[in-house]
Amino acid sequence: MISAVITAAGSSERFGTDKMTIPVGGQPLIMRTIQPFIEAGIEDIIVVTKDIKKYRDILGGKISIVEGGESRIGSILNGVKKAKGDIIITHDGARPLLTRELLESLIVKVTETGAAMTAVNPTATVKVSDGSIISETLPRKTTWIAQTPQGYTKPLIIEALTKALQEKYLVPTDDSEIVQEMTGHKVHIVEGDHMNIKVTHPGDEIIANALWRIQNENRNR
């Protein structure tokens, strides 16, 4: 069985208001985020939030809702513990443009390897600096920008998150780093989608709606 844990426990400080409720394609963003999981036949969907009543009103009774923790890692662990599946797909609640096809490709890779993530090559040259001085230029072909969804076997992600909390390794914002650092398990890459953006800043709402219209037109052709 496959479970999905969707994080929606952030404060939306950079956006300025609760971005999970802004309209994307005429529905609350969080509903657009959940839709591909429903389309893929995943029945065990857990949303992690700090406002259970609000999200219960939005999502109804078919989606499980779990209270978020004091950190992102704690929030994900709360969701994973609630999950019934032996494979856990984690996804940012603020990524409403995931396609069913990408989700299903990730599930295949996780089933084969036990740990996989979506990521895209950067379209711009990435520099590493020491202060304001460039120290290294990274090649685009071997550099990846992490996305979600990501997927792991349940024992693996529980082990990684539990160790991270015990060791107060709370800096990472990416599950693959936690899994690699805490367990040593190799994480495989599934090529992601540049349209699978994370709504973060004011103005991203406009971009998300424009991209949603493009996706919708492509689906209806």
N, CA and C of each residue as an Amber inpcrd file, in Angstrom:
protein
   663
   0.8460000  -1.2040000   0.0000000   0.0000000   0.0000000   0.0000000
   0.8790000   1.2510000   0.0000000   0.4150000   2.2670000  -0.6780000
   1.1460000   3.5300000  -0.7650000   0.3780000   4.6070000  -0.0080000
   1.1000000   5.3860000   0.7840000   0.5150000   6.5170000   1.5010000
   1.1890000   7.8030000   1.0430000   0.4630000   8.8990000   1.1200000
   1.0070000  10.2230000   0.7970000   0.9390000  11.1030000   2.0370000
   2.0530000  11.7390000   2.3510000   2.1080000  12.7020000   3.4510000
   2.3880000  14.0700000   2.8500000   1.4270000  14.9680000   2.9930000
   1.5160000  16.2920000   2.3690000   1.6620000  17.3450000   3.4580000
   2.7200000  18.1250000   3.3820000   3.0220000  19.0970000   4.4350000
   2.3320000  20.4300000   4.1640000   1.6020000  20.9000000   5.1750000
   0.9290000  22.2010000   5.0810000   0.9700000  22.8890000   6.4410000
   2.0840000  22.6800000   7.1620000   2.1920000  23.2010000   8.5210000
   3.0720000  24.4410000   8.6150000   3.4950000  24.9800000   7.4690000
   4.3390000  26.1720000   7.4860000   3.5550000  27.4280000   7.8230000
   4.2830000  28.5030000   8.0380000   3.6580000  29.7700000   8.4550000
   3.3260000  30.6800000   7.2750000   3.8140000  30.3690000   6.0710000
   3.6020000  31.2050000   4.8730000   4.0900000  32.6310000   5.0800000
   5.1640000  32.8060000   5.8550000   5.6730000  34.1520000   6.1680000
   6.0720000  34.9130000   4.9070000   6.7740000  34.2460000   3.9910000
   7.2420000  34.9340000   2.7840000   6.0890000  35.2900000   1.8520000
   5.0050000  34.5150000   1.9120000   3.8720000  34.7910000   1.0430000
   2.9840000  35.8910000   1.6190000   2.8780000  35.9470000   2.9500000
   2.1180000  37.0190000   3.5960000   0.7370000  36.6290000   4.0520000
   0.2160000  35.4870000   3.5770000  -1.0810000  34.9620000   4.0110000
  -1.0380000  33.4670000   3.8070000  -2.0640000  32.7450000   4.2540000
  -2.0510000  31.2880000   4.1190000  -2.1460000  30.8990000   2.6490000
  -1.0160000  30.5470000   2.0500000  -0.9790000  30.2730000   0.6080000
  -1.7320000  29.0040000   0.2430000  -1.9670000  28.1220000   1.2070000
  -2.6520000  26.8690000   0.9040000  -4.1150000  27.0710000   0.5170000
  -4.6470000  28.2330000   0.8430000  -6.0660000  28.4790000   0.5550000
  -6.2830000  29.4030000  -0.6420000  -5.2080000  29.9010000  -1.2430000
  -5.3880000  30.7900000  -2.4010000  -5.9230000  29.9830000  -3.5850000
  -6.6780000  30.6080000  -4.4890000  -7.2460000  29.8450000  -5.6070000
  -6.2220000  29.5360000  -6.6900000  -6.1920000  28.2830000  -7.1040000
  -5.4320000  27.8440000  -8.2760000  -6.3970000  27.0400000  -9.1390000
  -6.6720000  27.5480000 -10.3210000  -7.6320000  26.8770000 -11.1780000
  -9.0100000  26.7880000 -10.5710000  -9.3610000  27.7830000  -9.7510000
 -10.7030000  27.8370000  -9.1850000 -10.9120000  27.0150000  -7.9290000
  -9.8450000  26.3730000  -7.4150000  -9.9390000  25.6030000  -6.1740000
  -8.8330000  26.0330000  -5.2200000  -9.0070000  25.7990000  -3.9130000
  -7.9110000  26.0880000  -2.9850000  -6.6450000  25.3360000  -3.3970000
  -5.5210000  25.9930000  -3.2630000  -4.2400000  25.4140000  -3.6700000
  -4.0560000  24.0070000  -3.1150000  -4.3590000  23.7950000  -1.8570000
  -4.1410000  22.4890000  -1.2310000  -4.9560000  21.4020000  -1.9210000
  -6.1420000  21.7410000  -2.4250000  -6.9520000  20.7650000  -3.1460000
  -6.2920000  20.3960000  -4.4770000  -5.7130000  21.3790000  -5.1570000
  -4.9950000  21.0960000  -6.3950000  -3.7820000  20.2010000  -6.1200000
  -3.1340000  20.4130000  -4.9870000  -1.9710000  19.6030000  -4.6190000
  -2.3640000  18.1500000  -4.3920000  -3.5020000  17.9360000  -3.7750000
  -3.9560000  16.5870000  -3.4430000  -4.4740000  15.8350000  -4.6670000
  -5.0070000  16.5480000  -5.6530000  -5.7270000  15.9250000  -6.7670000
  -4.9500000  14.8230000  -7.4890000  -3.6650000  15.0090000  -7.8340000
  -2.9510000  13.9400000  -8.5540000  -2.8480000  12.6450000  -7.7550000
  -2.7900000  12.7540000  -6.4410000  -2.7240000  11.5600000  -5.5970000
  -4.0410000  10.7890000  -5.6600000  -5.1410000  11.5280000  -5.6590000
  -6.4550000  10.8950000  -5.7990000  -6.5660000  10.2340000  -7.1690000
  -6.1220000  10.9450000  -8.2150000  -6.1820000  10.4100000  -9.5800000
  -5.3270000   9.1570000  -9.7310000  -4.2370000   9.0720000  -8.9750000
  -3.3420000   7.9130000  -9.0410000  -3.8510000   6.7470000  -8.1970000
  -4.9820000   6.9210000  -7.5460000  -5.5810000   5.8400000  -6.7720000
  -5.0300000   5.6860000  -5.3730000  -4.3220000   6.6930000  -4.8770000
  -3.8020000   6.6370000  -3.5100000  -4.9150000   7.0530000  -2.5530000
  -5.3390000   6.1240000  -1.7200000  -6.4670000   6.3780000  -0.8230000
  -6.0320000   6.8960000   0.5430000  -4.8080000   6.5580000   0.9450000
  -4.3230000   6.9810000   2.2710000  -3.5130000   8.2720000   2.1100000
  -4.1920000   9.4010000   2.2330000  -3.5740000  10.7200000   2.0830000
  -3.6480000  11.4390000   3.4200000  -2.5070000  11.8980000   3.9130000
  -2.4250000  12.5830000   5.2030000  -1.9050000  13.9880000   4.9790000
  -2.6410000  14.9740000   5.4330000  -2.2030000  16.3680000   5.3750000
  -1.7750000  16.7860000   6.7780000  -0.5720000  17.3340000   6.8730000
  -0.0390000  17.7730000   8.1630000  -0.1720000  19.2860000   8.2510000
  -0.8480000  19.7670000   9.3000000  -1.1140000  21.1980000   9.4280000
  -1.1780000  21.5810000  10.9010000  -1.0860000  22.8720000  11.1610000
  -1.2450000  23.3700000  12.5270000  -2.6330000  23.9310000  12.7630000
  -3.4900000  23.8880000  11.7530000  -4.8640000  24.3920000  11.8860000
  -5.8250000  23.3030000  11.4030000  -6.0410000  22.3240000  12.2560000
  -6.8220000  21.1480000  11.8750000  -8.2450000  21.5240000  11.4890000
  -8.8800000  22.4200000  12.2400000 -10.2740000  22.7730000  11.9480000
 -10.4050000  23.4030000  10.5620000  -9.5220000  24.3450000  10.2430000
  -9.5860000  25.0040000   8.9350000  -9.4660000  23.9890000   7.8040000
  -8.5110000  23.0800000   7.9220000  -8.2820000  22.1260000   6.8520000
  -9.3540000  21.0530000   6.7960000  -9.9660000  20.7460000   7.9200000
 -11.1010000  19.8290000   7.8930000 -12.2590000  20.4580000   7.1320000
 -12.4610000  21.7510000   7.3130000 -13.5260000  22.4500000   6.5790000
 -13.2450000  22.4550000   5.0770000 -11.9730000  22.5920000   4.7070000
 -11.6000000  22.6410000   3.2880000 -11.6410000  21.2600000   2.6480000
 -11.1100000  20.2720000   3.3460000 -10.8600000  18.9660000   2.7530000
 -11.9780000  17.9540000   2.9670000 -12.8410000  18.1950000   3.9250000
 -13.8890000  17.2250000   4.2050000 -13.3640000  16.0520000   5.0140000
 -14.0970000  14.9500000   4.9970000 -13.7790000  13.8460000   5.8990000
 -12.9470000  12.7290000   5.3080000 -12.6660000  12.7380000   3.9930000
 -11.9730000  11.6160000   3.3750000 -10.4540000  11.7040000   3.4810000
  -9.9400000  12.8820000   3.7590000  -8.4940000  13.0910000   3.8770000
  -8.1320000  13.1290000   5.3580000  -7.1280000  12.3480000   5.7510000
  -6.6650000  12.3690000   7.1440000  -5.8890000  13.6520000   7.4080000
  -6.0960000  14.2230000   8.5770000  -5.3980000  15.4500000   8.9560000
  -4.6860000  15.2190000  10.2790000  -3.4020000  15.5740000  10.3100000
  -2.5620000  15.3570000  11.4820000  -1.9440000  16.6810000  11.8910000
  -1.8040000  16.8850000  13.1740000  -1.2260000  18.1330000  13.6710000
   0.2790000  18.1710000  13.4250000   0.7680000  19.3150000  12.9700000
   2.1890000  19.4880000  12.7080000   3.0140000  19.5700000  13.9810000
   4.3080000  19.3200000  13.8530000   5.2180000  19.3820000  14.9930000
   5.8910000  20.7400000  15.1010000   6.9060000  20.8110000  15.9480000
   7.6120000  22.0710000  16.1690000   8.5950000  22.3740000  15.0390000
   8.9430000  21.3850000  14.2540000   9.8450000  21.5560000  13.1080000
   9.2560000  20.8240000  11.9190000   9.7990000  21.1100000  10.7390000
   9.3370000  20.4130000   9.5390000   9.5510000  18.9110000   9.6720000
  10.7000000  18.5290000  10.2210000  11.0020000  17.1070000  10.3800000
   9.9870000  16.4540000  11.3080000   9.6610000  17.1370000  12.4190000
   8.6640000  16.6040000  13.3460000   7.2980000  16.4840000  12.7070000
   6.9600000  17.4580000  11.8620000   5.6620000  17.4240000  11.1830000
   5.5630000  16.2200000  10.2530000   6.6150000  15.9990000   9.4560000
   6.5940000  14.8610000   8.5360000   6.5170000  13.5490000   9.3130000
   7.2660000  13.4580000  10.4010000   7.2510000  12.2330000  11.2010000
   5.8550000  11.9700000  11.7610000   5.1690000  13.0100000  12.1950000
   3.7860000  12.8390000  12.6750000   2.9060000  12.2520000  11.5710000
   3.0810000  12.7520000  10.3570000   2.3010000  12.2430000   9.2390000
   2.6590000  10.8160000   8.8800000   3.9500000  10.5130000   8.8670000
   4.4000000   9.1640000   8.5060000   3.8930000   8.1340000   9.5090000
   3.9110000   8.4840000  10.7830000   3.4310000   7.5590000  11.8080000
   1.9430000   7.2400000  11.6330000   1.1980000   8.1820000  11.0850000
  -0.2310000   7.9900000  10.8430000  -0.4800000   7.1460000   9.5950000
   0.4870000   7.1180000   8.6870000   0.3160000   6.4590000   7.3920000
   0.1920000   4.9490000   7.5390000  -0.6170000   4.3620000   6.6720000
  -0.8600000   2.9190000   6.6860000   0.0240000   2.1690000   5.6970000
   0.5730000   2.8560000   4.7150000   1.3050000   2.2010000   3.6440000
   2.7100000   1.7910000   4.0110000   3.2840000   0.8820000   3.2000000
   4.6860000   0.4980000   3.3850000   5.6180000   1.3380000   2.5210000
   5.0300000   2.1380000   1.6140000   5.7800000   3.1480000   0.8650000
   5.1440000   4.4980000   1.1500000   5.9890000   5.4820000   1.4840000
   5.5140000   6.8180000   1.8430000   5.9810000   7.8160000   0.7940000
   5.0390000   8.5390000   0.2110000   5.3620000   9.6290000  -0.7040000
   5.1880000  10.9390000   0.0580000   6.2470000  11.7340000   0.1480000
   6.1590000  13.0380000   0.8080000   6.0810000  14.1250000  -0.2590000
   5.2860000  15.1560000   0.0370000   5.0880000  16.2050000  -0.9720000
   4.7890000  17.5250000  -0.2780000   5.3440000  18.6090000  -0.8440000
   5.0600000  19.9520000  -0.3410000   3.6190000  20.3250000  -0.6770000
   2.8880000  20.7680000   0.3270000   1.5240000  21.2060000   0.0740000
   1.4400000  22.3720000  -0.8790000   2.5200000  23.1290000  -1.0100000
   2.5270000  24.3240000  -1.8570000   2.9720000  24.0460000  -3.2840000
   2.9560000  22.7690000  -3.7000000   3.2690000  22.4200000  -5.0940000
   1.9980000  21.8760000  -5.7500000   1.1530000  22.7570000  -6.2990000
  -0.1400000  22.3320000  -6.8310000  -0.1220000  21.8670000  -8.2820000
   1.0590000  21.8090000  -8.9040000   1.1300000  21.5240000 -10.3350000
   1.7750000  20.1770000 -10.6490000   1.8590000  19.3110000  -9.6630000
   2.3390000  17.9530000  -9.8860000   1.4090000  17.2240000 -10.8560000
   1.9900000  16.4680000 -11.7750000   1.1750000  15.6730000 -12.6830000
   1.0940000  14.2340000 -12.1990000   0.0180000  13.5900000 -12.5500000
  -0.1440000  12.1770000 -12.1990000   0.9790000  11.3460000 -12.8080000
   1.3940000  11.6820000 -14.0260000   2.4300000  10.9160000 -14.7110000
   3.7520000  10.9550000 -13.9480000   4.1390000  12.1310000 -13.4580000
   5.3800000  12.2430000 -12.6890000   5.2650000  11.4750000 -11.3850000
   4.1270000  11.5930000 -10.7210000   3.9060000  10.8650000  -9.4690000
   4.0470000   9.3630000  -9.6910000   3.4460000   8.8560000 -10.7470000
   3.5030000   7.4170000 -11.0080000   4.9140000   6.9590000 -11.3660000
   5.6830000   7.8040000 -12.0550000   7.0850000   7.4730000 -12.3630000
   7.9010000   7.3720000 -11.0790000   7.6440000   8.2790000 -10.1490000
   8.3450000   8.2370000  -8.8640000   7.9940000   6.9600000  -8.1050000
   6.7340000   6.6050000  -8.0830000   6.3070000   5.4100000  -7.3500000
   7.0130000   4.1680000  -7.8880000   7.1530000   4.0630000  -9.2060000
   7.8540000   2.9300000  -9.8060000   9.2940000   2.8730000  -9.2970000
   9.9820000   4.0190000  -9.2830000  11.3830000   4.0500000  -8.8590000
  11.5270000   3.7420000  -7.3620000  10.6260000   4.2420000  -6.5490000
  10.6840000   3.9430000  -5.1060000  10.4550000   2.4610000  -4.8690000
   9.5300000   1.8840000  -5.5920000   9.2510000   0.4560000  -5.4560000
  10.4840000  -0.3680000  -5.8110000  11.2590000   0.0850000  -6.7890000
  12.4610000  -0.6260000  -7.2340000  13.6360000  -0.4380000  -6.2830000
  13.7850000   0.7660000  -5.7060000  15.0320000   1.1220000  -5.0080000
  14.8690000   1.4100000  -3.5130000  13.6660000   1.7200000  -3.0810000
  13.4380000   2.0390000  -1.6670000  13.5710000   3.5110000  -1.3400000
  14.1670000   4.3120000  -2.2330000  14.3330000   5.7440000  -1.9550000
  14.5390000   6.4920000  -3.2610000  13.6730000   7.4600000  -3.5430000
  13.7940000   8.2290000  -4.7840000  13.1830000   9.6030000  -4.5990000
  13.6390000  10.5220000  -5.4210000  13.1550000  11.8990000  -5.3530000
  13.0170000  12.4540000  -6.7620000  12.1880000  13.4640000  -6.9180000
  12.1220000  14.1920000  -8.1790000  13.0570000  15.3980000  -8.0910000
  13.6610000  15.7330000  -9.2190000  14.5850000  16.8680000  -9.2700000
  14.7600000  17.2800000 -10.7220000  15.1740000  18.5250000 -10.9300000
  15.4100000  19.0390000 -12.2780000  16.8000000  19.6560000 -12.3520000
  17.3970000  19.5620000 -13.5320000  18.6550000  20.2850000 -13.7540000
  18.3820000  21.7850000 -13.7640000  19.2860000  22.6030000 -13.2440000
  19.0820000  24.0510000 -13.2840000  19.1500000  24.5760000 -14.7020000
  18.3980000  25.6140000 -14.9750000  18.4550000  26.2530000 -16.2970000
  19.4720000  27.3900000 -16.3190000  19.9430000  27.7930000 -15.1520000
  20.9790000  28.8260000 -15.0520000  22.2260000  28.2120000 -14.4330000
  23.3660000  28.8540000 -14.6560000  24.6140000  28.3770000 -14.0910000
  24.6230000  28.6120000 -12.5830000  25.0230000  27.5670000 -11.8370000
  25.0270000  27.6380000 -10.3780000  26.4450000  27.8920000  -9.8860000
  26.6030000  28.8940000  -9.0410000  27.9010000  29.2530000  -8.4770000
  27.9300000  28.9410000  -6.9800000  29.0980000  28.5610000  -6.4980000
  29.3440000  28.4220000  -5.0620000  30.2720000  29.5570000  -4.6680000
  29.9790000  30.2040000  -3.5170000  30.7970000  31.3560000  -3.1310000
  31.3220000  31.2200000  -1.7100000  32.4180000  31.9100000  -1.4700000
  32.9490000  32.1080000  -0.1230000  32.7170000  33.5750000   0.2000000
  31.6160000  33.8300000   0.8980000  31.1960000  35.2150000   1.0690000
  30.6830000  35.7360000  -0.2580000  31.2910000  36.8190000  -0.7450000
  30.8770000  37.4000000  -2.0220000  31.7990000  37.0090000  -3.1680000
  32.7380000  36.0800000  -2.9050000  33.7110000  35.6670000  -3.9190000
  33.3460000  34.2800000  -4.4410000  33.2560000  34.1420000  -5.7550000
  32.9370000  32.8520000  -6.3500000  34.1010000  31.8920000  -6.1460000
  33.7890000  30.7180000  -5.6180000  34.8230000  29.7110000  -5.3950000
  34.6970000  28.5120000  -6.3200000  33.5070000  28.3310000  -6.9120000
  33.3120000  27.1510000  -7.7610000  32.1020000  27.3690000  -8.6770000
  32.1920000  26.8190000  -9.8650000  31.0690000  26.7890000 -10.7840000
  30.6440000  25.3400000 -10.9740000  29.3700000  25.0620000 -10.7560000
  28.8850000  23.6880000 -10.8190000  28.3300000  23.3790000 -12.2040000
  28.6860000  22.2330000 -12.7670000  28.1780000  21.8620000 -14.0960000
  26.6870000  21.5510000 -14.0410000  25.9460000  22.0450000 -15.0120000
  24.4900000  21.8630000 -14.9930000  24.0840000  20.4000000 -15.1010000
  24.8340000  19.6190000 -15.8690000  24.4320000  18.2380000 -16.1250000
  24.4840000  17.3720000 -14.8690000  25.3150000  17.7290000 -13.9180000
  25.4250000  16.9280000 -12.6960000  24.8880000  17.6540000 -11.4710000
  24.2340000  18.7840000 -11.6930000  23.6380000  19.5600000 -10.6020000
  22.1250000  19.4470000 -10.6900000  21.4950000  19.2540000  -9.5460000
  20.0400000  19.0490000  -9.5260000  19.3810000  19.9540000  -8.5070000
  18.2150000  20.4640000  -8.8570000  17.3930000  21.2350000  -7.9310000
  16.3180000  20.3050000  -7.3890000  16.3170000  20.1120000  -6.0780000
  15.3990000  19.1550000  -5.4620000  13.9550000  19.6260000  -5.5770000
  13.0810000  18.6840000  -5.8300000  11.6490000  18.9250000  -5.8160000
  10.9900000  17.8870000  -4.9060000   9.7060000  18.0060000  -4.7640000
   8.8940000  16.9120000  -4.2760000   7.8590000  16.6540000  -5.3600000
   7.2970000  15.4340000  -5.4120000   7.3040000  14.4020000  -4.3880000
   8.6310000  13.6480000  -4.2970000   8.8320000  13.0550000  -3.1140000
   9.9030000  12.1170000  -2.8680000   9.2710000  10.8790000  -2.2320000
   9.9520000   9.7480000  -2.3210000   9.3430000   8.5350000  -1.7970000
  10.3480000   7.6190000  -1.1290000   9.9040000   6.9700000  -0.0570000
  10.7740000   6.0960000   0.7350000   9.9490000   4.9590000   1.3340000
  10.6130000   3.8450000   1.6090000   9.9260000   2.8150000   2.3730000
   9.6500000   3.3690000   3.7710000   8.5850000   2.9140000   4.3760000
   8.1950000   3.4630000   5.6730000   9.2610000   3.2670000   6.7490000
   9.8470000   2.0640000   6.9010000  10.8910000   1.9170000   7.9290000
  12.0770000   2.8570000   7.7190000  12.4400000   3.0810000   6.4440000
  13.5920000   3.9380000   6.1500000  13.3220000   5.3780000   6.5430000
  12.1840000   5.9340000   6.1630000  11.9070000   7.3380000   6.4620000
  11.6710000   7.5480000   7.9540000  11.0750000   6.5690000   8.6310000
  10.8950000   6.6880000  10.0810000  12.2500000   6.6880000  10.7760000
  13.1350000   5.7840000  10.3660000  14.4770000   5.7440000  10.9610000
  15.1980000   7.0720000  10.7650000  15.1510000   7.6120000   9.5480000
  15.8660000   8.8470000   9.2380000  15.3250000  10.0290000  10.0320000
  14.0120000  10.1820000  10.0430000  13.4040000  11.3170000  10.7500000
  13.6050000  11.2220000  12.2550000  13.4930000  10.0120000  12.8100000
  13.6690000   9.8210000  14.2480000  15.0890000  10.1610000  14.6680000
  16.0700000   9.6960000  13.8890000  17.4720000  10.0030000  14.2020000
  17.7460000  11.4960000  14.0860000  17.1680000  12.1340000  13.0690000
  17.3810000  13.5700000  12.8810000  16.8640000  14.3570000  14.0770000
  15.7000000  13.9800000  14.5980000  15.1600000  14.6620000  15.7820000
  16.0280000  14.4000000  16.9980000  16.4630000  13.1600000  17.1810000
  17.2910000  12.8070000  18.3400000  18.6130000  13.5680000  18.3210000
  19.1730000  13.7430000  17.1270000  20.4670000  14.4150000  17.0000000
  20.3300000  15.9140000  16.7290000  19.0710000  16.3960000  16.7590000
  18.7720000  17.8120000  16.5020000  19.3370000  18.2710000  15.1560000
  19.2380000  17.4000000  14.1730000  19.6830000  17.7080000  12.8120000
  18.4880000  18.3020000  12.0740000  18.1910000  19.5690000  12.3850000
  16.9430000  20.1810000  11.9520000  17.1180000  21.1720000  10.8110000
  18.3320000  21.3090000  10.2910000  18.5950000  22.2890000   9.2390000
  17.9850000  21.8940000   7.8940000  18.0520000  20.6160000   7.4890000
  17.6060000  20.2670000   6.1290000  16.1400000  20.5960000   5.8760000
  15.8580000  21.0430000   4.6620000  14.4750000  21.2490000   4.2280000
  14.1240000  20.2260000   3.1550000  14.9810000  19.2160000   3.0010000
  14.8280000  18.2180000   1.9480000  14.9470000  16.8270000   2.5640000
  13.9410000  15.9810000   2.3290000  13.9140000  14.6610000   2.9490000
  15.0720000  13.7830000   2.4940000  15.5040000  13.9280000   1.2380000
  16.5810000  13.0700000   0.7410000  17.8720000  13.2820000   1.5200000
  18.1470000  14.5250000   1.9000000  19.3540000  14.7950000   2.6940000
  19.2790000  14.0960000   4.0430000  18.0990000  14.1210000   4.6550000
  17.9200000  13.4720000   5.9530000  18.1480000  11.9730000   5.8290000
  17.5610000  11.3680000   4.7980000  17.7020000   9.9260000   4.5960000
  19.1580000   9.5540000   4.3630000  19.8520000  10.3130000   3.5260000
  21.2580000  10.0090000   3.2390000  22.1370000  10.1880000   4.4700000
  21.9530000  11.2990000   5.1740000  22.8070000  11.6030000   6.3220000
  22.5520000  10.6670000   7.5000000  21.2880000  10.3190000   7.7240000
  20.9340000   9.5460000   8.9130000  21.0010000   8.0360000   8.7070000
  20.8830000   7.5730000   7.4520000  20.8540000   6.1220000   7.2110000
  21.9210000   5.6480000   6.2370000  22.4540000   6.5420000   5.4100000
  23.4140000   6.1440000   4.3970000  22.7950000   5.5140000   3.1610000
  21.4760000   5.4370000   3.1080000  20.7820000   4.8320000   1.9740000
  20.8850000   5.7390000   0.7490000  21.1660000   5.1640000  -0.4070000
  21.2660000   5.9420000  -1.6330000  19.8830000   6.3490000  -2.1140000
  19.7680000   7.6050000  -2.5410000  18.5050000   8.1400000  -3.0410000
  18.6270000   8.3380000  -4.5530000  17.7190000   7.7570000  -5.2990000
  17.7450000   7.8360000  -6.7550000  16.9340000   9.0470000  -7.2450000
  17.3030000   9.5420000  -8.4150000  16.6310000  10.7220000  -8.9810000
  15.6970000  10.2960000 -10.1020000  14.4940000  10.8330000 -10.0490000
  13.5500000  10.7730000 -11.1580000  13.4680000  12.1870000 -11.7210000
  13.7020000  12.3350000 -13.0140000  13.6870000  13.6790000 -13.5860000
  12.3160000  14.3160000 -13.3980000  12.3210000  15.5000000 -12.7900000
  11.0770000  16.1740000 -12.4410000  10.5340000  17.0360000 -13.5610000
   9.8380000  18.0690000 -13.1700000   9.1130000  18.9200000 -14.1210000
   9.3090000  20.3690000 -13.6830000   9.8160000  21.2060000 -14.5950000
  10.0410000  22.6120000 -14.2470000   8.7310000  23.3450000 -13.9470000
   7.6060000  22.8000000 -14.3940000   6.3180000  23.4220000 -14.0830000
   5.8480000  23.0940000 -12.6620000   6.4720000  22.1260000 -12.0430000
   6.0950000  21.6930000 -10.6940000   6.6920000  22.6510000  -9.6540000
   6.2550000  23.9060000  -9.7200000   6.8370000  24.9550000  -8.8760000
   6.2680000  24.8990000  -7.4640000   7.0130000  25.4780000  -6.5430000
   6.5330000  25.6460000  -5.1710000   6.0960000  27.0930000  -4.9840000
   4.8560000  27.3040000  -4.6340000   4.3470000  28.6540000  -4.3910000
   4.9520000  29.1520000  -3.0860000   5.7250000  30.2240000  -3.1780000
   6.4910000  30.7100000  -2.0220000   6.3140000  32.2010000  -1.7860000
   6.4070000  33.0020000  -2.8530000   6.4130000  34.4560000  -2.7240000
   5.1530000  35.0650000  -3.3370000   4.7880000  36.2770000  -2.9010000
   3.6970000  36.9880000  -3.5810000   3.9970000  37.0950000  -5.0740000
   3.0190000  36.8420000  -5.8890000   3.2340000  36.8070000  -7.3310000
   3.2840000  35.3990000  -7.8710000   3.6810000  34.4310000  -7.0290000
   3.7000000  33.0370000  -7.4630000   2.2920000  32.5310000  -7.7590000
   1.2920000  33.1400000  -7.1330000  -0.0950000  32.7680000  -7.4040000
  -0.4320000  32.9850000  -8.8860000   0.0260000  34.0940000  -9.4400000
  -0.2270000  34.3970000 -10.8530000   0.4450000  33.3580000 -11.7440000
   1.6960000  33.0260000 -11.4170000   2.4460000  32.0390000 -12.1960000
   1.7690000  30.6780000 -12.1090000   1.3720000  30.2830000 -10.9070000
   0.7460000  28.9720000 -10.7130000  -0.5480000  28.8560000 -11.5160000
  -1.3480000  29.9000000 -11.5250000  -2.6010000  29.8600000 -12.2720000
  -2.3580000  29.8120000 -13.7790000  -1.3430000  30.5440000 -14.2430000
  -1.0180000  30.5070000 -15.6680000  -0.5370000  29.1150000 -16.0790000
   0.3220000  28.5040000 -15.2690000   0.8140000  27.1670000 -15.5710000
  -0.3090000  26.1320000 -15.4780000  -1.2120000  26.3210000 -14.5230000
  -2.3440000  25.3930000 -14.4030000  -3.2060000  25.4370000 -15.6650000
  -3.4190000  26.6220000 -16.1990000  -4.2200000  26.7320000 -17.4320000
  -3.5450000  25.9910000 -18.5810000  -2.2110000  26.1070000 -18.6690000
  -1.4790000  25.4010000 -19.7220000  -1.6340000  23.8930000 -19.5500000
  -1.4520000  23.4200000 -18.3210000  -1.6120000  21.9880000 -18.0610000
  -3.0150000  21.5170000 -18.4190000  -4.0040000  22.2940000 -18.0260000
  -5.3910000  21.9230000 -18.2570000  -5.7020000  21.8680000 -19.7540000
  -5.1730000  22.8280000 -20.4980000  -5.3810000  22.8300000 -21.9500000
  -4.7370000  21.6110000 -22.5900000  -3.5400000  21.2380000 -22.1140000
  -2.8430000  20.0630000 -22.6570000  -3.6170000  18.7870000 -22.3630000
  -4.1970000  18.6950000 -21.1690000  -4.9760000  17.5070000 -20.8080000
  -6.2320000  17.3730000 -21.6670000  -6.8010000  18.4980000 -22.0600000
  -8.0740000  18.4790000 -22.7800000  -7.9270000  18.3610000 -24.3020000
  -6.6890000  18.3000000 -24.7850000  -6.4720000  18.2070000 -26.2340000
  -6.7630000  16.7920000 -26.7330000
